[in-house]
Amino acid sequence: MMEPDLGRRLTAEVFATFCLVFGGPGAAVITKAVASGYGIGGIATASGLAVAVMIFCVGHISGAHMNPAVTIAFAAGRHFPIRDVVPYCIAQLVGAVLASVALRGLFGRNLDAAVTHPHFVGQISALWLEIGLTAVLMTVVLAVATDTRAVGALAAVAIGAVVIINVLLIGPVTGASMNPARSFGPALVAGDWRNFWIYVVGPTLGALIAVGIYGYLRGGTPDPSTNLDNAHPHPDAIP
């Protein structure tokens, strides 16, 4: 079957990242706006389900990365063509900004609830937490999306589940971003760049560390079907 062209894949990334940001951080915005009492459990569930649903929806089109750190790590691990990294990252940022604009239009300054900041810990501790969270997430992604021994059909479930766990555990502390695009959209639209660097450096380093971790656990060399020589993303590569 013919692979989707780059334009369609980028459109899928914009759409998927929009839904991720509107569904996950959006739950925090709605909680603040209407005092619905979702709490961290509701926000975590919304985040994980948004990831899982988007993987099922567009994973076969664009890979449903929805995350610049993931795209960069896939390229570093030779599972994604380097020439497509910048376009993918731009598409993800655009999707996150559009979702944040929509949330701001609907709920006004309550968008501030979606901006990620450390709580109860300092910047360096928050950085290490974001590195660790993203390393765990990316290790799971690599396991279920690039290893032919894994049950590929359950990739969305596994990745959505680890997002829920991470947000439940660390969401109250750092926001559990794990995604530069997820933090970029609300920060830009709210005009609040405090601590933003944490959510760029942390997830990117964590995702790259995961490439080394899973490379060691897996052993051998990457599957040729997910190699750069193939010049398109693996159909199950994600968030």
C-alpha positions, 0 to 999 in steps of 0.5 A: 500500500502506498505511504501517505505523502508528507503533506498528509502526514504533517496534517495528521500530526497537526490534528493529533497534537491539537486533540492531545493538547485540547484533551489533556491540558484542556481537562485542567483548563476546564477543571479550573473554569467550571470547578468540575472536580476532575482532579488529577485522576480525570486529567491523567485519564483524559491525557492518556486516552487522548494519546491512545485514541490519536494513535489508533486514529492516525498512527498508520498515517503519520506515526502519531508522534505528537511530540518533538522529543519523540520525533527527535528520538526516533530519528536518533534511533534510526527509526525515522528519516532525519529530513522529516524531523523539522517539518514534523516538529513544526506541525506538532507545535502548530497543533499545540498552539491551535488547541491553546488558542481554542482553549483560550477562546472558550475559557479565557484566562483559565488557560493558565491552568494548562501552563506547566510549572514546577510545584513543591520542587526546584527547577533542577529537580523538575528537570530530572523528573521530566527527564525520567518521565520521558525516558520511561514513556519513550522506552515503552514507545520504542518497545511497542512501536519498533520491536517486531517481537512486541504486540503492535496492536496494543501499542496505543493501550500501552502508551496511553497507560504509561501517560496516565501513570506518569501524570497521576504520579508526577502531574501535581509536581511538574505537570508531567509534560513529557512533550515540548509541544504540549508545553509550548502551546499554552506558554505561547498563548498565555504569554507565560514562559517561566520555566519553559526551558525545563519542558524542552530540555527535560523531555528531549534528553529523556527521549534520547536516553531512552534510545540508549536504554532500549537499544541495550535491552533489545540488543542487536541492530534496528529492524530494517523495516524501521530504518532510515533507508526506508525513508518513511516513519514506521506505521506504529511509531508514537507519542 
